[in-house]
Amino acid sequence: MPGGARISFNSVDSSLSSLKNCQSYINTGMDIATHVALDLVESFNDVEDVNSMESVMLEYAAMDRELNHYMRAVEETVNQIKREKPENIPDLKYLVKEKFTALESKNSDSDLQRNEKYMYFKDQLKEMRKQFCRQSDNDNEAIEQIDEDLAVTQSQMNFICPITQMEMKRPVRNKVCGHTYEEDAILKIIQTRKQQKKKVRCPKIGCSHADVKGSDLVPDEALKRAIDSQKKQSWSRLEKSAGYDAATNKICC
């Protein structure tokens, strides 16, 4: 046929759309696995249980890689056909399989380690263990009659936003420099500087990072949980203290 065969890719586009929906399900699964792992660390569960969630994350990462390869194979094949405009309608299924196999042959374990959500999982797990081991140490110090108030104050210093100078409610971590800020506060600064066509320097004193972007910010779930846990402990101490005072007054009266 002059000018090449006319091929409709409507069904292909529809299939790609469905595959992207599947990818969103994978992302949701990885988010759930991350939250479960953080729950396990917070409740001081067995290390094996936490490690099992890491295995789940790696399985999801492998599924995500395979899906990405298949979608890439389809898109590259379609673009090639559109570009070359062959006289006869090619075997689309065969061409896609060929490209997909070539992509899969280059797989390595390091691919999975570089999965963005897996990297976030590992980072949050590390921070979660750091935060809750610190809190556990604080409890031990209290038992040993060491100044608990000082330990709590030192811990709470990590909860203060460098912008608002207040305890964070929705902390976000900068993937580039590792510092955390209150989400609304840093986004407001980024938006204001963007309108002024200026870059944003990290608000943390001493940090040299001079180009903070919204895309570099990720929710710091581990820090948020530590802040919430600290609040619960503070309320518990206040309630115990109030109960002790009430009982003492009753006895004295």
Secondary structure, DSSP 8 states (H G I E B T S, - for coil): -TT------HHHHHHHHHHHHHHHHHHHHHHHHHHHHHHHHHTT--HHHHHHHHHHHHHHHHHHHHHHHHHHHHHHHHHHHHHH--SS---HHHHHHHHHHHHHTT--HHHHHT-HHHHHHHHHHHHHHHHHHHHHHHHHHHHTT--HHHHHHHHHGGGB-TTT-SB-SSEEEETTT--EEEHHHHHHHHHHHHHTT-----SSTT-------GGGEEE-HHHHHHHHHHHHHHHHHHHHHHHHHHHHHHHH-
